[in-house]
């Protein structure tokens, strides 16, 4: 009897994955806490990336380091999904700065 049950399970169709359509006006977040972590961290991540590009000491900018430390402390109190959203925001900010070559902040740099 156990073998017939296994045979039926093997023949059962596998559920199809749902395709999600994502646009800039309709972003997709798997949970509310992931969305909250992403949206809260994104502005400060962009700001710290800009500070690193415009600082005379480059990647070792003290202001950007302090800002990242404060964000790290905030991450201690987030859920696991919120931490994932925060990390994704940091990656998006770095990609944005690399793609824009610093934007306005890079063009107004004075050395």
Secondary structure, 3 states (H helix, E strand, C coil): CHHHHHHHHHHCCCCCCCCCCCCCCCCCCCCHHHHHHHHHHHHHHHHHHHHHHHCCCHHHCHHHHHHHHHHHHHHHCCCHHHHHHHHHHHHHHHHHHHHHCCHHHHHCCCC
